[in-house]
Amino acid sequence: MRRADRLFRLVTLMQRRKGPITSKSISDELEVSVRTVYRDIADLIGSGVPIIGEAGIGYQMGSDFSLPPLMLTDEEVEAAVFGLAVAEEWGDDDLKIAAKSLRDKINASLPDRLREILAETRIVAPSDNRSPVIGIKQSDIRRCIRARTVIEIIYTDTNGASSDRCVWPLGLVFFNTIWMLGCWCESRKAYRFFRLDRIVSMNILTRRFPLREDRKFENMMEQQWFGN
């Protein structure tokens, strides 16, 4: 977790509490050491955040401190709930953790009325035990997409035949419980979709692929997915 994200979570955690919270409780919540908690609290106090308390007793946020409210419409809050529900149920472990962190940030930044809507909105996206098992780390793929890193994959098709491909990962598509990687395939010199559950192994290479207008994810979706 980035330090900035941890400090934000620390502030939101203390805002949610009506009374003092111990450093041990904070360390358990943030999954860091007590020593890190002491250091973060000292840094926040040094930055002007009104935290009251001391080691061994507990800490709480001063009543005059609040984060700027995030102004959303009721429908925007429900859209956020839907997106978070999908990420929490259908995402990989890292995406689920990120979704929970994002929910906390949104909750801390909403005014009271919208916070109630966030808590009371009943939109769920139940997972399906029949969905295929993915053997590679999706977080690695997302990182390669952001960094434009070429990856080498061993892929098994519907007939059981395996092939070795070097691809440019352009984006991920979630469709009918299936995760697919949209990419430019160097060997086929064409756009291809690969189901993540059929990728046997993945090797992250050291080279990056260039930004090209004719090989963008948006173009791929238009040409391959929508048939234009």
Rosetta blueprint (number, residue, H / E / L):
1 M L
2 R L
3 R H
4 A H
5 D H
6 R H
7 L H
8 F H
9 R H
10 L H
11 V H
12 T H
13 L H
14 M H
15 Q H
16 R H
17 R L
18 K L
19 G L
20 P L
21 I E
22 T L
23 S H
24 K H
25 S H
26 I H
27 S H
28 D H
29 E H
30 L H
31 E L
32 V L
33 S L
34 V H
35 R H
36 T H
37 V H
38 Y H
39 R H
40 D H
41 I H
42 A H
43 D H
44 L H
45 I H
46 G H
47 S L
48 G L
49 V L
50 P L
51 I E
52 I E
53 G E
54 E E
55 A L
56 G L
57 I L
58 G E
59 Y E
60 Q E
61 M E
62 G L
63 S L
64 D L
65 F L
66 S L
67 L L
68 P L
69 P L
70 L L
71 M L
72 L L
73 T L
74 D H
75 E H
76 E H
77 V H
78 E H
79 A H
80 A H
81 V H
82 F H
83 G H
84 L H
85 A H
86 V H
87 A H
88 E H
89 E H
90 W H
91 G L
92 D L
93 D H
94 D H
95 L H
96 K H
97 I H
98 A H
99 A H
100 K H
101 S H
102 L H
103 R H
104 D H
105 K H
106 I H
107 N H
108 A H
109 S H
110 L L
111 P L
112 D H
113 R H
114 L H
115 R H
116 E H
117 I H
118 L H
119 A H
120 E H
121 T L
122 R L
123 I L
124 V L
125 A L
126 P L
127 S L
128 D L
129 N L
130 R L
131 S L
132 P L
133 V L
134 I L
135 G L
136 I L
137 K L
138 Q H
139 S H
140 D H
141 I H
142 R H
143 R H
144 C H
145 I H
146 R H
147 A H
148 R L
149 T E
150 V E
151 I E
152 E E
153 I E
154 I E
155 Y E
156 T E
157 D L
158 T L
159 N L
160 G L
161 A L
162 S E
163 S E
164 D E
165 R E
166 C E
167 V E
168 W E
169 P E
170 L E
171 G E
172 L E
173 V E
174 F E
175 F E
176 N L
177 T L
178 I E
179 W E
180 M E
181 L E
182 G E
183 C E
184 W E
185 C E
186 E L
187 S L
188 R L
189 K L
190 A E
191 Y E
192 R E
193 F E
194 F E
195 R E
196 L H
197 D H
198 R H
199 I E
200 V E
201 S E
202 M E
203 N E
204 I E
205 L E
206 T E
207 R E
208 R E
209 F L
210 P L
211 L L
212 R L
213 E H
214 D H
215 R H
216 K L
217 F H
218 E H
219 N H
220 M H
221 M H
222 E H
223 Q H
224 Q H
225 W H
226 F L
227 G L
228 N L
